[in-house]
Amino acid sequence: MGKVIGIDLGTTNSVVAFMDRLEPKVIINEEGGRVTPSVVGFSKAGERFVGEIAKRQMLINPEATIHSVKRFIGKRYREAGRDIPLVNYEIVEGKSGDAAISVAGRLYTPQEISAFVLQKLKGSAEDFLGEPVTEAIITVPAHFNDRQRQATKDAGTIAGLNVLRIINEPTAAALAYLHDRKKNATIAVFDFGGGTFDISIVNINGDIGEVRATRGNNALGGADIDRALVDWLLEEFRQEHGVDVSGDRIVRQRLRDAAERGKIELSTAMETDIQLPFLTADASGPRHLQVALTRATFEMLVGPLLERTIEECRKVLQESGMGVKDIDEIVMVGGSSRIPRVKDLVKEFFGRPLNHAFNPDEVVAIGAAVQAGILEGEVKSVTLLDVTNLSLGIEVEGRRFAKLIPKNTTIPAQKVQLVSTVIDNQRAVKIHVLQGESALASENVSLGEFELVGLDAAARGSPRIEVKFAIDASGIVSVSARDGRGVHNQITIRAPTGLSKAEIEDARAEADAHQSRRDKASESTELRFTVEKQIVALETLIREHKAVLHKQDAAEAEQALKRGRMALAKSTDKGNLQDTSNYLKRFAAHLQEKLTAVHLG
Ligand code: AMP
């Protein structure tokens, strides 16, 4: 079995790590970075780029540069309303009502776009480790529901990865802590990233960690802070120039970029200048944006957003049945945890200094690698028990929601519920499975409707059907049923969610084909490079031995060089380049032999 890799598939950036004997290590990507932007760009010619190179085209081609796709994964279009204004590309309603991305003349599911990022990380790991990688652990925000988890797993499958486990990001950070420290403590993992906020309370007892409670908000992250700043910049610009530029996508992208840079600068400086020359132009000439943003103004603008993280901290403590005094350490995770005001708020709330021993950008991937080590059997002495983040239940009479497995139950978990018929000779029973906390069924996330059909005719209330609801260690839900005679009932899913098996297979085949086209393209690029080097080497050989070279050998060498140059000028065909390279190699060896003979003679 090859190595299992741990992947932090972030909204903004992704990181891949592995367990090197007992040491978790971050894998360096092709560009030499430890962090890969979760960005996929499409060129006009239909080429696809992932990572840093894709991020670079964001300003010039915002409609074809897909970032923050994690905000849409596993979501229905109608649930994505808040997220759509945060991106410049087109989000449309795809198959069965899911959010989809319309780019470069076709529709992509968020799973496919995420798969392109995963494929790149897989490739980096394979280059780094020098062996194929087929298995992975992927992290998700603790607050991801079943559909979002399943969709993330599907993204892995499309990328050619068997996803052994989905783990929660704060849980991964706690695992990194556990692996490193192995001491008794109760920690709070404060995870504030680009798109989401999570807070988990974890009890650590020697080698065993136990998540006590977790809460989060999938619509609270660095991008929301940037958005608040963009709104402010738009208003400043409108007041100074009397022009509203909010409708222009390129302008919005430039403002978002400048807002993020300003925000990051304010994590160390007290004031920053935001300058965007030629933001727009009208009959009176070009209009430039130039404003000074102080840390105080920044804190005033985004204060309410930051306060919401503390509100979640308060609630999670309540749910865990603990007080601030019970928390020994606070581990800060995610890029947005670097904001000084955030640090101050967290310090104030918990009344203690923060733990900065872990790199907030890498600790989640490191924890995922520790989990990989556990599943590989390499890391033996560490166990971390996680909990369900959302309550699981069914719709009951009066469109109400009945919880079967409440949130913060340790996983894996299962619950058997007996159901029966409500009228005589009823031949089918419908079960609507939901996740969430609201007492009203319609306010929770629908995971699907299951129909048990083929029941024997009987008086109402007499069939006893056992329905088993299970949540596995990845937080993924499954439902099965059998009747009182022990016969398994047929279950049909009435509202299929996400992608079908066949669709995942198709997407995977397409991703594979693209990869092999890319591999072929990069093989021919390699070969061209080899031929170029062979030409230079042959030219050098000829130049250095000009004096002793026979006329005929010199003529033959010129012919060989000509063939090499022709192949470079005319061909991208691998076969032809390979033949030319072989020929040049043979010719150079032959010439070298002759020259050696001349020298010896
Ligand atoms: P993550 O999802 O953990 O990669 O976090 C990415 C988010 O963190 C983005 O919104 C970044 O703008 C933000 N970020 C990164 N570094 C800083 C910093 N020094 N100060 C404020 N925000 C930051």
Boltz pocket constraint, residues with backbone or C-beta under 6 A from the ligand:
constraints:
  - pocket:
      binder: B
      contacts: [[A, 10], [A, 11], [A, 12], [A, 13], [A, 192], [A, 193], [A, 194], [A, 195], [A, 221], [A, 222], [A, 223], [A, 260], [A, 263], [A, 264], [A, 265], [A, 267], [A, 333], [A, 334], [A, 335], [A, 336], [A, 337], [A, 338], [A, 339], [A, 360], [A, 361]]
      max_distance: 6.0
